[in-house]
Amino acid sequence: MFAFNRYKLKNFNLALLLCVTALCILGYMVLGSAVINDADGTETMRKQLIGMIGGGILMAFLTLTDYHFWLKLHWVLYGGSLLILGLLFTPLGYTTKGATRWLNLPALGRLQPSEFVKAAVIVFFAWFFQKYRDRINKPAVVFSAFGLFLVPAVMIFLEPDLSTTLTFVLLFLVLLYMSQISYKWLGGMAACTIPVAGFLVWDSMQENPLILKRYMLNRLFSFLNPDEFSGSGLTAQQDRAIMAISSGRLSGKGLFNASFDSVKAGNFLSEENCDFVFAVVGEELGFWGSAAILALFALTVFLCFRTASKAPDLAGRLICAGSGAFLGLQVFFNIGVTSGVLPNTGVVLPFFSHGISSLLSAFICLGLVMNVALQRRDTENPEW
């Protein structure tokens, strides 16, 4: 479980630890400002602090635990992922706003299984592609990988949770690409998206769509043609978030701002403690503060991929690349939605949004990356 004889203290990724620490501190402060006027704001901050402390301890444990130990538990992690996703369709599942994405567990409270499944799937496919590395381009291996991926992906989609499903798909594609699969397979997958996209377009025009829910399509259509949906309220969240960000200008209005011209203090923002927390960043920290936070996220993702380039084996490489992609995609989707670049998808911002599940999953991934760093090569692996 522990392999201290293989760890090199000089390879300890201090830069990554400092980035994570800075993001945690900033995230906690921004979240505190976001919920300052909420009746349950104190309880929210208490839970977030517990999540950060627990996540930090978990990350430290995973940093010291040889990642090969977790690779040996590949089927346990995969089967456990299917089990907790399956529990969503039992009385333990908690439904809100038409989606069952949370489990109500005695003593543990409310957890979102899909967040933990992302980390488990990264480890599972790191093992899978490592094991079948020499046969990665064989049809049996490729189709097996797709089959194993589709089971949890479909279960997440049926919650329904389109945003997490999209993140899941892109994460799997990153793992496929980093596993050195042939470009012929990648080209074939790209070609397959054409008829799939055509079917989705046709299905969306039906009175009762088979695949995408009507509210999902309305979000997309309102983004593509906002004038037609003006007054429907579908773009209100994004419109107000953009207003908040733009009002912050260069230096922002300051954290915990309660001035009369504050969009947040005027209760115009919705989900400001979760999906739209970056609107608080933009309004209260301004352009420079937002840029600094983006730079921290970018550096964190870069350090994950940098560690991947020096990983001792393919599995370590995929763990680091998958973790970097997981964090990068979450940040891209969240800020893209908040700034109006992407349609509203409902993705949280790591370390800033309220939610212990997303917080712990980020710490898990980064703890694994830290352990790979302790065992990394001194130079980039020429095979990568």
C-alpha atoms as a printed R data frame, in Angstrom:
    type eleno elety resid chain resno       x      y       z
1   ATOM     1    CA   MET     A     1   0.000  0.000   0.000
2   ATOM     2    CA   PHE     A     2   2.842  2.354   0.864
3   ATOM     3    CA   ALA     A     3   6.045  2.306  -1.189
4   ATOM     4    CA   PHE     A     4   8.290  4.802   0.553
5   ATOM     5    CA   ASN     A     5  11.387  3.204  -0.973
6   ATOM     6    CA   ARG     A     6  10.206  4.376  -4.409
7   ATOM     7    CA   TYR     A     7   9.295  7.901  -3.357
8   ATOM     8    CA   LYS     A     8  11.712 10.748  -4.003
9   ATOM     9    CA   LEU     A     9  11.207 13.697  -1.700
10  ATOM    10    CA   LYS     A    10  12.839 16.009  -4.228
11  ATOM    11    CA   ASN     A    11   9.961 15.186  -6.599
12  ATOM    12    CA   PHE     A    12   7.291 16.320  -4.154
13  ATOM    13    CA   ASN     A    13   5.040 18.646  -6.145
14  ATOM    14    CA   LEU     A    14   5.130 21.667  -3.861
15  ATOM    15    CA   ALA     A    15   3.861 23.964  -6.625
16  ATOM    16    CA   LEU     A    16   0.698 21.872  -7.016
17  ATOM    17    CA   LEU     A    17   0.139 21.853  -3.255
18  ATOM    18    CA   LEU     A    18   0.488 25.640  -3.113
19  ATOM    19    CA   CYS     A    19  -1.984 26.064  -5.997
20  ATOM    20    CA   VAL     A    20  -4.547 23.840  -4.295
21  ATOM    21    CA   THR     A    21  -4.066 25.639  -0.976
22  ATOM    22    CA   ALA     A    22  -4.516 29.041  -2.611
23  ATOM    23    CA   LEU     A    23  -7.648 27.876  -4.451
24  ATOM    24    CA   CYS     A    24  -9.109 26.489  -1.220
25  ATOM    25    CA   ILE     A    25  -8.518 29.725   0.685
26  ATOM    26    CA   LEU     A    26  -9.884 31.907  -2.110
27  ATOM    27    CA   GLY     A    27 -12.794 29.546  -2.704
28  ATOM    28    CA   TYR     A    28 -13.770 29.573   0.956
29  ATOM    29    CA   MET     A    29 -13.670 33.376   1.092
30  ATOM    30    CA   VAL     A    30 -15.707 33.793  -2.100
31  ATOM    31    CA   LEU     A    31 -18.290 31.233  -0.962
32  ATOM    32    CA   GLY     A    32 -18.545 33.020   2.380
33  ATOM    33    CA   SER     A    33 -19.310 36.237   0.546
34  ATOM    34    CA   ALA     A    34 -21.865 34.463  -1.669
35  ATOM    35    CA   VAL     A    35 -23.887 33.104   1.269
36  ATOM    36    CA   ILE     A    36 -23.431 36.016   3.673
37  ATOM    37    CA   ASN     A    37 -27.116 36.964   3.437
38  ATOM    38    CA   ASP     A    38 -28.468 33.392   3.441
39  ATOM    39    CA   ALA     A    39 -30.352 32.146   6.477
40  ATOM    40    CA   ASP     A    40 -28.331 28.915   6.432
41  ATOM    41    CA   GLY     A    41 -25.081 30.584   5.378
42  ATOM    42    CA   THR     A    42 -23.270 29.655   8.596
43  ATOM    43    CA   GLU     A    43 -24.209 25.989   8.198
44  ATOM    44    CA   THR     A    44 -23.091 26.067   4.558
45  ATOM    45    CA   MET     A    45 -19.688 27.419   5.544
46  ATOM    46    CA   ARG     A    46 -19.352 24.889   8.365
47  ATOM    47    CA   LYS     A    47 -19.962 22.007   5.971
48  ATOM    48    CA   GLN     A    48 -17.578 23.474   3.402
49  ATOM    49    CA   LEU     A    49 -14.843 23.824   6.024
50  ATOM    50    CA   ILE     A    50 -15.358 20.225   7.132
51  ATOM    51    CA   GLY     A    51 -15.145 19.163   3.486
52  ATOM    52    CA   MET     A    52 -11.909 21.077   2.955
53  ATOM    53    CA   ILE     A    53 -10.270 19.721   6.104
54  ATOM    54    CA   GLY     A    54 -11.440 16.183   5.356
55  ATOM    55    CA   GLY     A    55 -10.421 16.547   1.717
56  ATOM    56    CA   GLY     A    56  -6.987 17.810   2.701
57  ATOM    57    CA   ILE     A    57  -6.459 14.811   4.984
58  ATOM    58    CA   LEU     A    58  -7.683 12.488   2.215
59  ATOM    59    CA   MET     A    59  -5.321 14.101  -0.303
60  ATOM    60    CA   ALA     A    60  -2.396 13.680   2.107
61  ATOM    61    CA   PHE     A    61  -3.286  9.999   2.583
62  ATOM    62    CA   LEU     A    62  -3.487  9.411  -1.177
63  ATOM    63    CA   THR     A    63  -0.212 11.271  -1.692
64  ATOM    64    CA   LEU     A    64   1.518  8.729   0.555
65  ATOM    65    CA   THR     A    65  -0.347  5.708  -0.857
66  ATOM    66    CA   ASP     A    66   1.206  4.047  -3.901
67  ATOM    67    CA   TYR     A    67  -1.209  4.573  -6.789
68  ATOM    68    CA   HIS     A    68  -0.510  1.008  -7.964
69  ATOM    69    CA   PHE     A    69  -2.417 -0.165  -4.887
70  ATOM    70    CA   TRP     A    70  -5.572  1.506  -6.191
71  ATOM    71    CA   LEU     A    71  -4.986  0.051  -9.660
72  ATOM    72    CA   LYS     A    72  -5.240 -3.418  -8.108
73  ATOM    73    CA   LEU     A    73  -8.726 -2.507  -6.885
74  ATOM    74    CA   HIS     A    74  -9.903 -1.648 -10.410
75  ATOM    75    CA   TRP     A    75 -12.956 -3.918 -10.429
76  ATOM    76    CA   VAL     A    76 -13.898 -2.908  -6.894
77  ATOM    77    CA   LEU     A    77 -13.831  0.750  -7.943
78  ATOM    78    CA   TYR     A    78 -15.793  0.063 -11.124
79  ATOM    79    CA   GLY     A    79 -18.368 -2.149  -9.433
80  ATOM    80    CA   GLY     A    80 -18.677  0.293  -6.547
81  ATOM    81    CA   SER     A    81 -19.320  3.091  -9.040
82  ATOM    82    CA   LEU     A    82 -22.184  1.175 -10.631
83  ATOM    83    CA   LEU     A    83 -23.553  0.331  -7.191
84  ATOM    84    CA   ILE     A    84 -23.729  3.914  -5.910
85  ATOM    85    CA   LEU     A    85 -25.172  5.092  -9.227
86  ATOM    86    CA   GLY     A    86 -27.759  2.342  -9.021
87  ATOM    87    CA   LEU     A    87 -28.748  3.463  -5.517
88  ATOM    88    CA   LEU     A    88 -30.020  6.690  -7.065
89  ATOM    89    CA   PHE     A    89 -32.919  4.703  -8.496
90  ATOM    90    CA   THR     A    90 -33.905  3.413  -5.053
91  ATOM    91    CA   PRO     A    91 -35.666  5.227  -2.177
92  ATOM    92    CA   LEU     A    92 -32.233  6.519  -1.124
93  ATOM    93    CA   GLY     A    93 -32.195  8.785  -4.186
94  ATOM    94    CA   TYR     A    94 -33.034 12.433  -3.567
95  ATOM    95    CA   THR     A    95 -34.958 14.226  -6.316
96  ATOM    96    CA   THR     A    96 -35.000 17.975  -6.821
97  ATOM    97    CA   LYS     A    97 -35.917 20.041  -9.868
98  ATOM    98    CA   GLY     A    98 -36.811 16.865 -11.758
99  ATOM    99    CA   ALA     A    99 -33.395 15.206 -11.366
100 ATOM   100    CA   THR     A   100 -32.251 12.448  -9.006
101 ATOM   101    CA   ARG     A   101 -28.534 13.139  -8.603
102 ATOM   102    CA   TRP     A   102 -28.038 12.825  -4.854
103 ATOM   103    CA   LEU     A   103 -28.136 10.091  -2.243
104 ATOM   104    CA   ASN     A   104 -29.590 10.712   1.193
105 ATOM   105    CA   LEU     A   105 -27.407  8.547   3.421
106 ATOM   106    CA   PRO     A   106 -27.876  8.194   7.191
107 ATOM   107    CA   ALA     A   107 -25.110 10.005   9.128
108 ATOM   108    CA   LEU     A   108 -23.335 11.056   5.915
109 ATOM   109    CA   GLY     A   109 -26.012 13.371   4.572
110 ATOM   110    CA   ARG     A   110 -26.449 14.148   0.893
111 ATOM   111    CA   LEU     A   111 -23.798 12.970  -1.589
112 ATOM   112    CA   GLN     A   112 -23.560 13.152  -5.377
113 ATOM   113    CA   PRO     A   113 -22.294  9.771  -6.660
114 ATOM   114    CA   SER     A   114 -21.315 10.964 -10.149
115 ATOM   115    CA   GLU     A   115 -18.559 13.142  -8.654
116 ATOM   116    CA   PHE     A   116 -16.856 10.134  -7.065
117 ATOM   117    CA   VAL     A   117 -17.453  8.002 -10.147
118 ATOM   118    CA   LYS     A   118 -15.295 10.366 -12.224
119 ATOM   119    CA   ALA     A   119 -12.284  9.692 -10.003
120 ATOM   120    CA   ALA     A   120 -12.972  5.943  -9.905
121 ATOM   121    CA   VAL     A   121 -13.325  5.751 -13.687
122 ATOM   122    CA   ILE     A   122  -9.996  7.537 -14.177
123 ATOM   123    CA   VAL     A   123  -8.249  4.884 -12.060
124 ATOM   124    CA   PHE     A   124 -10.154  2.028 -13.709
125 ATOM   125    CA   PHE     A   125  -9.292  3.031 -17.265
126 ATOM   126    CA   ALA     A   126  -5.710  3.796 -16.238
127 ATOM   127    CA   TRP     A   127  -5.500  0.127 -15.271
128 ATOM   128    CA   PHE     A   128  -7.417 -1.038 -18.363
129 ATOM   129    CA   PHE     A   129  -5.283  0.784 -20.920
130 ATOM   130    CA   GLN     A   130  -2.100 -0.175 -19.062
131 ATOM   131    CA   LYS     A   131  -3.086 -3.855 -19.098
132 ATOM   132    CA   TYR     A   132  -4.041 -3.884 -22.782
133 ATOM   133    CA   ARG     A   133  -1.417 -1.415 -23.911
134 ATOM   134    CA   ASP     A   134   0.107 -3.760 -26.503
135 ATOM   135    CA   ARG     A   135  -3.342 -4.525 -27.952
136 ATOM   136    CA   ILE     A   136  -4.859 -1.071 -27.620
137 ATOM   137    CA   ASN     A   137  -5.856 -0.928 -31.297
138 ATOM   138    CA   LYS     A   138  -7.505 -4.354 -31.392
139 ATOM   139    CA   PRO     A   139 -11.270 -4.076 -32.027
140 ATOM   140    CA   ALA     A   140 -12.068 -6.298 -29.043
141 ATOM   141    CA   VAL     A   141 -10.143 -4.015 -26.688
142 ATOM   142    CA   VAL     A   142 -11.572 -0.788 -28.113
143 ATOM   143    CA   PHE     A   143 -15.171 -2.030 -28.035
144 ATOM   144    CA   SER     A   144 -14.688 -3.431 -24.530
145 ATOM   145    CA   ALA     A   145 -13.455 -0.028 -23.375
146 ATOM   146    CA   PHE     A   146 -16.488  1.648 -24.925
147 ATOM   147    CA   GLY     A   147 -18.851 -0.866 -23.368
148 ATOM   148    CA   LEU     A   148 -17.341 -0.425 -19.921
149 ATOM   149    CA   PHE     A   149 -17.548  3.342 -20.314
150 ATOM   150    CA   LEU     A   150 -21.133  3.410 -21.587
151 ATOM   151    CA   VAL     A   151 -22.647  1.647 -18.574
152 ATOM   152    CA   PRO     A   152 -21.885  4.389 -16.001
153 ATOM   153    CA   ALA     A   153 -22.306  7.118 -18.638
154 ATOM   154    CA   VAL     A   154 -25.861  5.987 -19.444
155 ATOM   155    CA   MET     A   155 -26.704  5.679 -15.752
156 ATOM   156    CA   ILE     A   156 -25.566  9.272 -15.177
157 ATOM   157    CA   PHE     A   157 -27.542 10.458 -18.200
158 ATOM   158    CA   LEU     A   158 -30.698  8.772 -16.873
159 ATOM   159    CA   GLU     A   159 -30.570 10.720 -13.576
160 ATOM   160    CA   PRO     A   160 -30.858 12.922 -15.728
161 ATOM   161    CA   ASP     A   161 -27.561 14.848 -15.688
162 ATOM   162    CA   LEU     A   162 -26.567 15.986 -19.166
163 ATOM   163    CA   SER     A   163 -23.712 18.257 -18.060
164 ATOM   164    CA   THR     A   164 -21.940 15.522 -16.091
165 ATOM   165    CA   THR     A   165 -22.516 13.097 -18.962
166 ATOM   166    CA   LEU     A   166 -20.831 15.501 -21.393
167 ATOM   167    CA   THR     A   167 -17.927 15.961 -18.984
168 ATOM   168    CA   PHE     A   168 -17.733 12.182 -18.619
169 ATOM   169    CA   VAL     A   169 -17.613 11.672 -22.399
170 ATOM   170    CA   LEU     A   170 -14.877 14.265 -22.906
171 ATOM   171    CA   LEU     A   171 -12.885 12.826 -20.009
172 ATOM   172    CA   PHE     A   172 -13.042  9.367 -21.584
173 ATOM   173    CA   LEU     A   173 -11.906 10.772 -24.939
174 ATOM   174    CA   VAL     A   174  -8.899 12.393 -23.245
175 ATOM   175    CA   LEU     A   175  -7.989  9.050 -21.668
176 ATOM   176    CA   LEU     A   176  -8.368  7.338 -25.043
177 ATOM   177    CA   TYR     A   177  -6.129  9.882 -26.734
178 ATOM   178    CA   MET     A   178  -3.467  9.715 -24.019
179 ATOM   179    CA   SER     A   179  -3.462  5.912 -24.182
180 ATOM   180    CA   GLN     A   180  -1.887  6.220 -27.649
181 ATOM   181    CA   ILE     A   181  -4.791  4.700 -29.511
182 ATOM   182    CA   SER     A   182  -4.495  4.874 -33.302
183 ATOM   183    CA   TYR     A   183  -5.663  8.031 -35.040
184 ATOM   184    CA   LYS     A   184  -7.744  5.767 -37.282
185 ATOM   185    CA   TRP     A   185  -9.941  4.919 -34.321
186 ATOM   186    CA   LEU     A   186 -10.139  8.555 -33.278
187 ATOM   187    CA   GLY     A   187 -11.068  9.539 -36.827
188 ATOM   188    CA   GLY     A   188 -13.733  6.848 -36.918
189 ATOM   189    CA   MET     A   189 -15.206  8.121 -33.661
190 ATOM   190    CA   ALA     A   190 -15.278 11.651 -35.038
191 ATOM   191    CA   ALA     A   191 -17.073 10.408 -38.151
192 ATOM   192    CA   CYS     A   192 -19.660  8.619 -36.003
193 ATOM   193    CA   THR     A   193 -20.612 11.890 -34.349
194 ATOM   194    CA   ILE     A   194 -22.132 13.114 -37.636
195 ATOM   195    CA   PRO     A   195 -25.064 10.650 -37.799
196 ATOM   196    CA   VAL     A   196 -25.481 10.859 -34.015
197 ATOM   197    CA   ALA     A   197 -25.716 14.651 -34.209
198 ATOM   198    CA   GLY     A   198 -28.155 14.330 -37.103
199 ATOM   199    CA   PHE     A   199 -30.381 12.018 -35.092
200 ATOM   200    CA   LEU     A   200 -30.298 14.357 -32.075
201 ATOM   201    CA   VAL     A   201 -31.293 17.303 -34.269
202 ATOM   202    CA   TRP     A   202 -34.177 15.294 -35.736
203 ATOM   203    CA   ASP     A   203 -35.212 14.063 -32.283
204 ATOM   204    CA   SER     A   204 -35.169 17.594 -30.855
205 ATOM   205    CA   MET     A   205 -37.770 18.681 -33.413
206 ATOM   206    CA   GLN     A   206 -40.247 16.028 -32.294
207 ATOM   207    CA   GLU     A   207 -43.093 16.848 -29.926
208 ATOM   208    CA   ASN     A   208 -41.842 14.286 -27.396
209 ATOM   209    CA   PRO     A   209 -38.053 13.893 -27.803
210 ATOM   210    CA   LEU     A   210 -36.661 10.454 -27.003
211 ATOM   211    CA   ILE     A   211 -33.162 11.405 -25.871
212 ATOM   212    CA   LEU     A   212 -32.943 14.960 -24.559
213 ATOM   213    CA   LYS     A   213 -35.509 16.345 -22.161
214 ATOM   214    CA   ARG     A   214 -37.530 19.335 -23.307
215 ATOM   215    CA   TYR     A   215 -35.987 21.597 -20.641
216 ATOM   216    CA   MET     A   216 -32.505 20.659 -21.894
217 ATOM   217    CA   LEU     A   217 -33.461 21.617 -25.430
218 ATOM   218    CA   ASN     A   218 -35.066 24.858 -24.268
219 ATOM   219    CA   ARG     A   219 -31.822 25.835 -22.552
220 ATOM   220    CA   LEU     A   220 -29.913 25.176 -25.756
221 ATOM   221    CA   PHE     A   221 -32.418 26.961 -27.993
222 ATOM   222    CA   SER     A   222 -32.603 29.966 -25.666
223 ATOM   223    CA   PHE     A   223 -28.819 30.228 -25.844
224 ATOM   224    CA   LEU     A   224 -28.759 30.025 -29.646
225 ATOM   225    CA   ASN     A   225 -31.727 32.361 -30.124
226 ATOM   226    CA   PRO     A   226 -32.152 34.497 -26.978
227 ATOM   227    CA   ASP     A   227 -34.498 36.999 -28.646
228 ATOM   228    CA   GLU     A   228 -37.110 34.333 -29.302
229 ATOM   229    CA   PHE     A   229 -37.019 33.238 -25.654
230 ATOM   230    CA   SER     A   230 -36.840 36.698 -24.109
231 ATOM   231    CA   GLY     A   231 -39.209 36.955 -21.176
232 ATOM   232    CA   SER     A   232 -39.244 33.189 -20.654
233 ATOM   233    CA   GLY     A   233 -36.732 33.388 -17.806
234 ATOM   234    CA   LEU     A   234 -34.527 30.709 -19.369
235 ATOM   235    CA   THR     A   235 -31.574 33.067 -19.759
236 ATOM   236    CA   ALA     A   236 -32.189 35.098 -16.590
237 ATOM   237    CA   GLN     A   237 -29.473 33.332 -14.578
238 ATOM   238    CA   GLN     A   238 -26.809 33.961 -17.193
239 ATOM   239    CA   ASP     A   239 -27.967 37.503 -17.943
240 ATOM   240    CA   ARG     A   240 -27.692 38.487 -14.288
241 ATOM   241    CA   ALA     A   241 -24.368 36.692 -13.887
242 ATOM   242    CA   ILE     A   242 -22.947 38.607 -16.856
243 ATOM   243    CA   MET     A   243 -24.296 41.827 -15.363
244 ATOM   244    CA   ALA     A   244 -22.551 41.036 -12.070
245 ATOM   245    CA   ILE     A   245 -19.235 40.200 -13.745
246 ATOM   246    CA   SER     A   246 -19.258 43.312 -15.915
247 ATOM   247    CA   SER     A   247 -20.098 45.536 -12.936
248 ATOM   248    CA   GLY     A   248 -16.925 44.405 -11.173
249 ATOM   249    CA   ARG     A   249 -14.738 46.073 -13.812
250 ATOM   250    CA   LEU     A   250 -10.973 45.869 -13.197
251 ATOM   251    CA   SER     A   251 -10.593 45.767  -9.426
252 ATOM   252    CA   GLY     A   252 -14.049 44.639  -8.245
253 ATOM   253    CA   LYS     A   253 -16.263 45.913  -5.454
254 ATOM   254    CA   GLY     A   254 -14.555 43.958  -2.695
255 ATOM   255    CA   LEU     A   255 -15.480 40.705  -0.957
256 ATOM   256    CA   PHE     A   256 -18.513 40.724   1.355
257 ATOM   257    CA   ASN     A   257 -19.730 43.806  -0.478
258 ATOM   258    CA   ALA     A   258 -23.229 44.947   0.473
259 ATOM   259    CA   SER     A   259 -23.424 48.258  -1.382
260 ATOM   260    CA   PHE     A   260 -26.686 49.343  -3.018
261 ATOM   261    CA   ASP     A   261 -25.270 48.743  -6.519
262 ATOM   262    CA   SER     A   262 -24.218 45.148  -5.799
263 ATOM   263    CA   VAL     A   263 -25.948 42.562  -7.992
264 ATOM   264    CA   LYS     A   264 -25.247 39.861  -5.416
265 ATOM   265    CA   ALA     A   265 -26.355 41.896  -2.390
266 ATOM   266    CA   GLY     A   266 -29.543 42.840  -4.230
267 ATOM   267    CA   ASN     A   267 -30.426 39.118  -4.501
268 ATOM   268    CA   PHE     A   268 -30.482 39.268  -8.292
269 ATOM   269    CA   LEU     A   269 -28.183 36.256  -8.615
270 ATOM   270    CA   SER     A   270 -29.443 32.695  -8.294
271 ATOM   271    CA   GLU     A   271 -27.298 29.655  -7.471
272 ATOM   272    CA   GLU     A   272 -24.537 32.109  -6.521
273 ATOM   273    CA   ASN     A   273 -23.173 29.592  -4.020
274 ATOM   274    CA   CYS     A   274 -22.973 26.809  -6.576
275 ATOM   275    CA   ASP     A   275 -23.170 26.917 -10.375
276 ATOM   276    CA   PHE     A   276 -22.868 30.707 -10.630
277 ATOM   277    CA   VAL     A   277 -20.299 31.369  -7.919
278 ATOM   278    CA   PHE     A   278 -17.913 32.829 -10.510
279 ATOM   279    CA   ALA     A   279 -20.340 35.737 -10.903
280 ATOM   280    CA   VAL     A   280 -19.454 36.665  -7.309
281 ATOM   281    CA   VAL     A   281 -15.763 36.395  -8.221
282 ATOM   282    CA   GLY     A   282 -16.210 38.736 -11.178
283 ATOM   283    CA   GLU     A   283 -18.264 41.296  -9.280
284 ATOM   284    CA   GLU     A   284 -16.258 41.437  -6.071
285 ATOM   285    CA   LEU     A   285 -12.707 40.687  -7.252
286 ATOM   286    CA   GLY     A   286 -12.972 42.237 -10.700
287 ATOM   287    CA   PHE     A   287 -10.980 41.388 -13.808
288 ATOM   288    CA   TRP     A   288  -7.644 41.131 -12.017
289 ATOM   289    CA   GLY     A   289  -8.976 38.844  -9.320
290 ATOM   290    CA   SER     A   290 -10.776 36.670 -11.869
291 ATOM   291    CA   ALA     A   291  -7.621 36.475 -13.996
292 ATOM   292    CA   ALA     A   292  -5.553 35.456 -10.971
293 ATOM   293    CA   ILE     A   293  -7.983 32.652 -10.101
294 ATOM   294    CA   LEU     A   294  -8.052 31.472 -13.717
295 ATOM   295    CA   ALA     A   295  -4.248 31.495 -13.713
296 ATOM   296    CA   LEU     A   296  -4.222 29.309 -10.591
297 ATOM   297    CA   PHE     A   297  -6.592 26.822 -12.221
298 ATOM   298    CA   ALA     A   298  -4.551 26.841 -15.439
299 ATOM   299    CA   LEU     A   299  -1.330 26.233 -13.496
300 ATOM   300    CA   THR     A   300  -2.953 23.387 -11.564
301 ATOM   301    CA   VAL     A   301  -4.063 21.684 -14.787
302 ATOM   302    CA   PHE     A   302  -0.636 22.297 -16.367
303 ATOM   303    CA   LEU     A   303   1.138 20.717 -13.390
304 ATOM   304    CA   CYS     A   304  -1.093 17.640 -13.699
305 ATOM   305    CA   PHE     A   305  -0.162 17.192 -17.354
306 ATOM   306    CA   ARG     A   306   3.476 18.016 -16.601
307 ATOM   307    CA   THR     A   307   3.503 15.219 -14.048
308 ATOM   308    CA   ALA     A   308   1.876 12.944 -16.633
309 ATOM   309    CA   SER     A   309   4.796 13.504 -19.018
310 ATOM   310    CA   LYS     A   310   7.227 12.152 -16.401
311 ATOM   311    CA   ALA     A   311   5.053  9.368 -15.001
312 ATOM   312    CA   PRO     A   312   6.825  6.020 -14.490
313 ATOM   313    CA   ASP     A   313   4.237  4.102 -16.525
314 ATOM   314    CA   LEU     A   314   1.165  4.521 -18.700
315 ATOM   315    CA   ALA     A   315  -1.229  4.098 -15.778
316 ATOM   316    CA   GLY     A   316   0.401  6.966 -13.904
317 ATOM   317    CA   ARG     A   317   0.296  9.052 -17.029
318 ATOM   318    CA   LEU     A   318  -3.428  8.455 -17.488
319 ATOM   319    CA   ILE     A   319  -4.211  9.197 -13.842
320 ATOM   320    CA   CYS     A   320  -2.479 12.578 -14.094
321 ATOM   321    CA   ALA     A   321  -3.881 13.454 -17.514
322 ATOM   322    CA   GLY     A   322  -7.370 12.333 -16.510
323 ATOM   323    CA   SER     A   323  -7.253 14.343 -13.288
324 ATOM   324    CA   GLY     A   324  -6.021 17.427 -15.131
325 ATOM   325    CA   ALA     A   325  -8.732 17.024 -17.762
326 ATOM   326    CA   PHE     A   326 -11.392 16.514 -15.086
327 ATOM   327    CA   LEU     A   327 -10.492 19.775 -13.332
328 ATOM   328    CA   GLY     A   328  -9.953 21.681 -16.570
329 ATOM   329    CA   LEU     A   329 -13.294 20.640 -18.037
330 ATOM   330    CA   GLN     A   330 -15.166 21.582 -14.867
331 ATOM   331    CA   VAL     A   331 -13.577 25.042 -14.846
332 ATOM   332    CA   PHE     A   332 -14.162 25.531 -18.579
333 ATOM   333    CA   PHE     A   333 -17.846 24.584 -18.437
334 ATOM   334    CA   ASN     A   334 -18.601 26.524 -15.257
335 ATOM   335    CA   ILE     A   335 -16.952 29.777 -16.287
336 ATOM   336    CA   GLY     A   336 -18.167 29.374 -19.872
337 ATOM   337    CA   VAL     A   337 -21.763 29.181 -18.652
338 ATOM   338    CA   THR     A   338 -21.396 32.031 -16.158
339 ATOM   339    CA   SER     A   339 -19.881 34.328 -18.777
340 ATOM   340    CA   GLY     A   340 -22.479 33.418 -21.420
341 ATOM   341    CA   VAL     A   341 -20.063 31.615 -23.738
342 ATOM   342    CA   LEU     A   342 -21.841 28.263 -23.277
343 ATOM   343    CA   PRO     A   343 -25.484 27.305 -22.673
344 ATOM   344    CA   ASN     A   344 -26.536 26.727 -19.080
345 ATOM   345    CA   THR     A   345 -25.332 23.253 -18.097
346 ATOM   346    CA   GLY     A   346 -25.094 23.235 -14.304
347 ATOM   347    CA   VAL     A   347 -21.434 22.378 -13.622
348 ATOM   348    CA   VAL     A   348 -19.810 23.399 -10.341
349 ATOM   349    CA   LEU     A   349 -16.513 25.280  -9.975
350 ATOM   350    CA   PRO     A   350 -13.958 23.165  -8.052
351 ATOM   351    CA   PHE     A   351 -13.023 24.526  -4.593
352 ATOM   352    CA   PHE     A   352 -15.422 27.475  -4.965
353 ATOM   353    CA   SER     A   353 -18.902 25.974  -5.332
354 ATOM   354    CA   HIS     A   354 -20.699 24.617  -2.293
355 ATOM   355    CA   GLY     A   355 -20.776 20.832  -2.216
356 ATOM   356    CA   ILE     A   356 -18.689 18.252  -0.381
357 ATOM   357    CA   SER     A   357 -18.941 15.642  -3.161
358 ATOM   358    CA   SER     A   358 -17.272 17.787  -5.822
359 ATOM   359    CA   LEU     A   359 -14.727 19.006  -3.269
360 ATOM   360    CA   LEU     A   360 -13.705 15.500  -2.207
361 ATOM   361    CA   SER     A   361 -13.492 14.213  -5.786
362 ATOM   362    CA   ALA     A   362 -11.077 17.037  -6.657
363 ATOM   363    CA   PHE     A   363  -8.917 16.250  -3.616
364 ATOM   364    CA   ILE     A   364  -8.921 12.546  -4.525
365 ATOM   365    CA   CYS     A   365  -7.692 13.218  -8.061
366 ATOM   366    CA   LEU     A   366  -5.005 15.642  -6.916
367 ATOM   367    CA   GLY     A   367  -3.832 13.262  -4.192
368 ATOM   368    CA   LEU     A   368  -3.307 10.581  -6.843
369 ATOM   369    CA   VAL     A   369  -1.373 13.046  -8.998
370 ATOM   370    CA   MET     A   370   0.829 13.973  -6.028
371 ATOM   371    CA   ASN     A   371   1.706 10.306  -5.519
372 ATOM   372    CA   VAL     A   372   2.584  9.828  -9.183
373 ATOM   373    CA   ALA     A   373   4.842 12.879  -8.853
374 ATOM   374    CA   LEU     A   374   6.740 11.216  -5.987
375 ATOM   375    CA   GLN     A   375   7.547  8.306  -8.322
376 ATOM   376    CA   ARG     A   376   8.099 10.284 -11.514
377 ATOM   377    CA   ARG     A   377  11.145 10.041 -13.744
378 ATOM   378    CA   ASP     A   378  13.729 12.798 -13.698
379 ATOM   379    CA   THR     A   379  13.229 13.314 -17.438
380 ATOM   380    CA   GLU     A   380  10.233 12.987 -19.714
381 ATOM   381    CA   ASN     A   381   9.538  9.408 -20.721
382 ATOM   382    CA   PRO     A   382  10.509  9.081 -24.404
383 ATOM   383    CA   GLU     A   383   7.672  6.605 -24.918
384 ATOM   384    CA   TRP     A   384   5.143  9.322 -24.046
